[in-house]
Each structure stands twice: as C-alpha cells, then as structure tokens.
Amino acid sequence: MRALSAVSRWHRWIAARLWTTLAVAALVLAAGASLYWRGATEQDVGALLPGGPGSPREAVRLLGEFGVLNTLLLDLEVPGATPDQLVATGARLAEQLRGSGDFAAVQAGPSTHDFLVLGEVILPRRLYLFADPAVEIRRRLEPARLTASFAELKKSMASPQAFAMKREMLRDPLNLNPDLFARFAAMAGEIRPYRGQLLSKDGRHLLLIATTVRPALDTQFSAAMLERIRRRGAEIAPGPEGAAVLRAVGGPRFATESAGGIRKDVVITLFTSAVALLALFYARFRSLRLLVLASVPLGFGLVGGLVAVVLIQGHIHALSFAFGAVLIGVGIDYPIYLLNSASMQGGDGLDRMGRGLNHTWRSLWLGFTTTALGFCVLLLSQFPGLRELGLFAAAGIATSFATTLILLVPLSARWGRRRWRQIPSWIPRLKSRMLSPGVAWGIALAVLFGAAALIPSLRFDGDLRNLDANRPDVMAEYQGVMDRFGLSTSDSLVVARAHSQEEALAINDQVSEVLTTMQDRGLASGIRSIATFLPAIGTQQRRAQCLKALDLAQARAELFGPIAAQVGFSAGAFAELWDEVESARDGKIEPLKAVDFEKTSLQPLLNKLLRCSADGCIAVTSFVSQGGQAAQQISSLLPAGASLLDAGAMAAQTVAQLPRQIAILSGVGLLVNIVILAAAYRSLRLAIVACLPCCLGLLGTLGTLAAARVPLNLVSASALVLILGCGVDYGIFVLQEVDGPSPSSAVGSTGVLLAAFSTLAGFGTLVLASHRALQSLGLAVGIGVAASAAAAVFLLPGLYQGLRSRKGSANAGVEP
Amino acid sequence: MIVIVPSHSRLCALIVLCSLPASAAEALPRELNPLRESLQKTRRMSARFKQTRHWAVLRDSLVTQGTIRYEKRGQLVWRMDPPAESELIVDDQRATIHYPALGTTQTLDFSAEPGLGKVFQTIRAVMEADLDSLQPLFALRVDRKAPLSLTLTPRSPEVSRTVKRIHMEFDKSLHLASVRLDEPSGDWTEIAFHDHVIETATR
C-alpha cells in the first residue's frame, strides 16, 4: 500500500496548491487538444487498412478514385431548349464553375479540335489497335460488307466538304476509323458529345463532371460549395417550357447529407445523454457539481489518447478519434466508483475521499488493468485502424485513470458535497433478494446454450454503404442522373502490376481480352481500359506480325480490287490504305506510346489508368461485374500479375476479416484478464467468476441480435470490445462486495449500476440516432452493458455462492 | 459514316491560306457591280442542283442532286437527295452534317477548329457567290460580261494546293447557274443550279 500512501501525499500537496494545479492542468489540456487543430488528422478511410502493393488500402484508394467520392455530377436541364441553347448555357456554367475556385477540374465534352488531335495520334497507327488486324481486314473484305462500305464512301464523297477531305476518306474504305472511335465513345457510357459538351441521348440534359479541390469528406466545404451551385442554378435563365434545373449529385452531396444527419443525431444524443447523466447524478448524489468533477478525467483521457497517437504516428485518423472518444467514455466509470464509495465513508474533505479511494483502490486498479489490456490487445491487429484505436483507447483510459487517482480526490474534497447522500435503501433491499446459486447457474447456462443455438444464425453485414446516412431521395436522384447518361459506377477494378510500364501494359492487354470475352457472355459491362487505345509495344508488334498472315497482293487483287472496280473506283484509288497495311506489317510504323497522348483528350484517362511509382507500375481496368459469381469467374481467368478488386468482394473478404479479428482479439483479451485476475485473486475460479458477467453480456448481446435478426456490422462488432471492458469491471466490483467483510453493503453493486446507467446514458441513447452506424453502436452497447450489469449485480452473487459452497471458502485476496 | 479527321499539315495550310490579310485583295472589278447589287437585294434563295464529280479515283463521274437554300447572313443548307441523302448546314459558328439514314449528326465548331471553319466558310461563299468574301483569297477574272462568267484563282501557293481554279457561270438574271472547282490533281467538280427561287428585300 505504499503507492496509496504516496498518492495521498500528492493529494495533500495538490489540495494546498489547487489553483496552480488547475492552471497547469488547463495548460496541459489546451496544449494536447491543440494537436487536433494543427491539421494532424487523417480522413482517408483507406489509411485504416493494411497498406503496400496489392493491399486493401490500395484497393480502397483505387476504388475511391474510380467511384464518385470526390466527383460531383452536374445535370443541367433547360426545358424546351434546343441542344444548341443547352450547350451555350452549359458552356457558360462550366466557365463560371472553373473560375469559382471550388473545383480542380470541370470536364465537359471533347471538342472537334480534341477529336482532330486524337485522330492525328491514333489513326496512322490504327491497325495496331485491332486484336488481329489481318482477321479484321479479312472480315471487312467480305463482299457484302465491302460493297456496303464502298456505297457509304461514295455518299460521303458526294458531300460538299469532300474536296477538302478526299484523301482521308480514301484512306478508310474499310470503315476502320468509325469503329475505333465508337470503341472510345463506348467508354463514356451513353453520353453524346455535342459541340464540346456532353448531352444525354435525348439531348435534353447536359452533363458536367467536376472534381472538387477539397475532399468530399470536408463537409463544411462541400455544403458551402453545393449552396453556391444551388444559387448559380437559380440564376440560369429559364427555357421555353419552364425553369432550368441544375442537379448536383455525387460524393460531396452524399457526404454533406451524411454529415447533416450525423450532426442532428449528435445534438439529439448529446442532449438526451446529458439529461440522463444529470438525472443519474442528481438521483444518486443530489449534486450536479460532482458530474462536472467526474467529467474531468474524461477530458484528460481524450487528450491523453490524442497526444499518444499523434506523438507515435504523427497523425490521427478522424474515425479513430471519434470512435476512440466513444470508447474511453467508460473512463467516467472510475470517478463514479470512487465517488460512490466516498459517499459511504465518514470524515470530511480529503479524509473522506481518501477513505473512498482506499476502499476501491484494488478494484479500481484491477478494473483499469483489465480494460487497458483489453484495448492493448488491439495493438496486435494487422489492421492499422484497429491498432490506432487500441493505442488511442489504452492511452486515453490510462490518462483518465491517472487523473481519477491524482486529481479527482483533491478536487472533490474542495468542491464536492459537504453532506454526502447515502446509497438509496432500495438497492440493499434489492440485493437481499439475491438469486439462489442454483437459479443463478441455471440462468447462466441458459444464456450460454441459448446464445450457442442462436449465434450461428447471426449475420454480418460487411457492406460499408449500409452504415451511411444517405437519404433514399438523394440516392434516387443520383441513380436518375447515372441512368440518364448511361453511366455506371465502377465497383470492380482489375489491376495489372509489374516492374515496368511495358510489362504492366502487356498484362493489361491480356486482362482486356478476358474482360471482352466476359462482356460477350454478359458477365461484365462498362469496360474502361487503356488497352483500347494504348496496347503494350510488344502487343502492337505482335499484331503487326499478324498482318504477315494476310497475303496482301492476293487480298488486294482478288478480294478488294474486283469489288472496288465493280462499284466504280479506279485501280489506284486506295493505294494509301494498302501502303499503310504494308508499312505496318513491315514494322515501318512506330508503335503507340504513352507519351504520344500527352496533348490529347485521353491524357486524363491515361493518367488515371496507368501509374508508375518506385514500387512499380500499375495499369487499371474498370468494369461493372454482373454479380458475385461473375466476379469470381473473371478473377479465376486473370493472367499472373493481375488482380481483381471488387467492392462486394472487398466487403466480403477484407472488411469481414475485422469481426473475426475482433472475436480473436476479444478472446485473447478475456484470457489475459483471467490470467491477471487469477494472479491477483490467487484463484482461477474467482477470476472466471469475475469475468462471467462480461461473457454473459457478450453472449446475451450476440444472441439477442441473432434472435431479432439484426445483423452485426463493422461498428457494432467493434463495440464488443467495449462490452468486454465494462463487463469485467462490473464483475470485479461486485466480487469485491460479495467477497468482502460486508457483502450486503451494496457499495459495489451501486457503483456498477451507476456505471452501467452512465454508459447507457452515453451509448444507449445512440439508438435514437438516424445514422445507421451510430444506431447499431447504441443497440449493441446498450444490450451488452445492460446484460453485463444485470449479470454482475443479480447473477454473480449467486454464482459466487455456488462456487463457495462447492469449494469452501476461498481466499480471494479481495481487500476491503 | 466517314469520320472526318484531316491531316494536320493539310489543316495548317488551310489555316494559313484562309487567314491572309484583306489588304491582299483588290477592289472588285466594275463589271461585277450589277452582280453585287443583285446579291445585296437577295434575302433568301433556293435552287435545285446537280453535282457531277470527275475524280480520278472514280471510273465514272459521281452525280448527285439536291437542294440548296440560303438566307442572307443566315444558314446555308445543302441537302442531297437519296440515295446519298445528307444535309449540311453552315452558319457563322459551325457546320452540322446530318445523315438521316444513319440517324447521326456531326457538328464542327469553327471556334474550336478555325482551319476547318475556313474551309466551310469558303464553300458557303462560293455557293452564295459572295464575291466580297472570296476576293481576299482569290483573284477574280471576268471571262464574259453577259451572261456573266468568272474565274477565281488562288492568290497564294498554299490555297492552290487545294483548289486550282473556281469557275462560276451566271444566267442573264445574275443567278448562279454553275460552279466548277478544279483541283491541282486534275479532279474537278461541276455543280449546275436550276429552278431558282429568289426572295428579295423590299425597300
């Protein structure tokens, strides 16, 4: 007890210099909290996942970039306007948006000039863009098709502009160019490029694709930017048939709606939990000042966790901070146990508080050690997110506990009540109706077997989108815009990875072949691949070699020439085409390279789909997979070096690892707790008894969720650690009471009930939230804490008596 | 459908040739004053045409018929009859080519592609016999006063790489009767106009 004596000396020292201590404490708090505002917060969800090449982190980042996270789709409708009027309005709007400073890029359609520049790059090497140019030419030399092509050509040659375009027309009697451009156009969905803008098929809607300068998750920016867009939309002149409509959908809109919902939830839950905590402290202590004092360790815990993470990692993820803050909310339990115990002691000021601390000293330490170790076990996770959470929560709970031991006693001695309210009489009366050991064990076994029967049917919902707060009407508006322009969200990516760009492109070419085959079978759609316009140099050379299989002289003389002559073309009309084929076959035409696209409209797409870093190069192909089975089939056919990243599969494979990890870590945490308690109590049985409430709480939660057919999700699964931490504490304090000199004092039980109610006030009220993540957290923690507390207060005495009667009196080592 | 992607070198030549300064032009010959006055009075014009292309790549001449319609300071609409059905609409900003059989439309924005814009504006000026627009680019020679016959010769070597000569014939009423475009390769196109419908401005 030397430590307790030392702490008592500190209390006297602090009590003598209370204002100085408070000033120093305030400075420490402010300095720690300033770390949060110094921009050390991370918002990338991918940062919470394991990193490295081919890792879930890279997958989340790539999927995010190909999705709509930071992209705003603007759908402009001017009722009754002609396409030209719509284009003029759209062009003005695009200019205004570009000048607004809100967007890094505002993309409209390709202009005629863009097409011309692209044509200059691609058309001289167009034969390299067909999988087998010889087969392609032979197919087009089929008499009926060739005759039709010539007929089309003659029509074009009759046009007034033909005298300026004659040479280009005669270079393409096989209609290769339109097919190539159609392939490029197919990558953009059903959008119709018109005068440098993108129109819907019916020509009544115009699409602008804007990338915001700030992340969509910067909801303050997103909300302000959306408001500015709304005002711009209102200023657009109406069309002949009604007012112009400007719809803005995509990541920033989702993020803003989501944040708005969360803000509303936070206000509601903060208000209800504050009212509940006020009511709790008033009912028990008749003092609201004690609530303020009990909150001091909580504030220190929050700052302590933040400082620890930022000092070790250099940054903290916003989600870790938010969820960690929720976790260390249990830090208020230690002040509650201490204040509750102090209320039953004699003396005044420091004397009373000192006795209270003395009474709870060992249990506080055991409770803290087991909880902190439970959080520390998270440090063993392979998920950086869980490790960060563990570090934050462990450091936070340690700081909170230290503040309880060091500061709360002198503070409560100075500003606590003069007359403390005793434990209400109904609690000891409640305890006197303790369940008999047989009934207690029966209930415990019933919970165990019931949970064992129910848990197998518990479903895990790994879809992160189901945790969001998207409103159905916003989702419907988004889907409407996507359908109108024939756009598809790229939920699936294939990443071709290699040491060099050329190798990555070669793998990507094979990927493209697989996906094209799958598309023909109806298993994939919306393929966007650079293989369409930039195959690997090796692939292009191989395709050129394919032309050797074509007897050019024979094809020209026997297949092409007669039909050309039949429809009225002279013998040398298409000499340039055959010269081009011959040059390509003989390797005299330079293959396409990435650098050739530098000034073309395809460069942004190329930058997105082909990247090189110190780790190597990746070529990415996006597509829409038609179901999970299709994704599996595609994955099995991919060449070495290529991997499929499917959003659905990601949820199933990566996110689904989290609950498994949490279950394993919870098990390890429980085991560590048992070992520590067994060493402290010098009894394995007592250690198990102390841990029974948390086990029953966990099993009860999982069983209840399974019976109610409520799936477990990422958030509610993570909350199981909290139930474990709280439940062990409840067991320790009730065990101290029932194994102590005055088992009917009800000090421990009252402390447990107060702690449980305070946790329910903080977490249980989250069940009122509209945000599904918060709701599920509130539900899981609510059930778990209520079940653990009930098990500790009502079952544990019976369970303990049952053990004693079988084993005789065991020296638990629990000090009074 | 043919995707029109001319070579850049050719376009550059067109840009250069079409942006020659107006000072290179001379005053219109006095013989052309009646034509100019007639054109100034014309508010709308439409006519049937028969186009005959004599190109070396074609064994026979390529004959198409259709309708031309234009409005002063408005659109020129060049519509070809089936089977080679198409419609070309040229205004100050763009050319729109519509292929009804294919249901497709191509639009060329002159602001984005000034070289192509100049090509289409020249075609428009020839069809409208807009000598004021053509004179900076071509030297005008009156071959015959009545009925009026003109020959336009490119002023610069760049232009002459695309067009060697343009010959325009007018009827007694100073309506454009035929245009012949000669190319340096020896290819030539003749367009004969008939059934003119002229709407003149009332003063």
Interface residues (C-beta under 8 A of the other chain):
Chain A: S111 T112 H113 D114 F115 L116 G119 E120 L123 A151 E152 L153 K154 K155 S156 M157 A158 S159 P160 Q161 A162 F163 A164 M165 K166 R167 E168 M169 L170 D172 N177 P178 F181 Y194 R195 G196 A565 G568 F569 S570 G572 A573
Chain B: M1 I2 V3 I4 V5 P6 S7 H8 R10 L11 L14 Q51 R53 W55 A56 V57 L58 R59 D60 L62 T64 W78 M80 P83 A84 E85 S86 L88 R94 A95 I97 T107 L108 D109 A112 E113 L116 V119 F120 I123 M127 T162 V163 L181 E183 D187 T189
